[in-house]
Amino acid sequence: MLRKIGRLFVIKTRWEAYLIIYALALGAMTRGAHYTVQYPGLGGWLLFAATAGAVFLGGAKILDAIRYEQEKREAEAAKEAGES
């Protein structure tokens, strides 16, 4: 039962990754907008840019990890097909 629940928290496709990255971006941009109000001037805008940059870096890492896992699964499937 725990395994079934755990599978809900695994990103399996690029579509799921894009949805998660979108949600992260919404939260980060909201936080960045609060920074511009909380810290007026250049400091607030730099923090806003940092929140955007964090989403870009995190999103790229998520997409790379999905590509790596898909290639790994394909290689294992090819290996099993070759052994049969």
Stockholm file with secondary structure:
# STOCKHOLM 1.0

chainA/1-84         MLRKIGRLFVIKTRWEAYLIIYALALGAMTRGAHYTVQYPGLGGWLLFAATAGAVFLGGAKILDAIRYEQEKREAEAAKEAGES
#=GR chainA/1-84 SS CHHHHHHTTCCCSHHHHHHHHHHHHHHHHHHHHHHHHHSTTHHHHHHHHHHHHHHHHHHHHHHHHHHHHHHHHHHHHHHHHHHC
#=GC SS_cons        CHHHHHHTTCCCSHHHHHHHHHHHHHHHHHHHHHHHHHSTTHHHHHHHHHHHHHHHHHHHHHHHHHHHHHHHHHHHHHHHHHHC
//
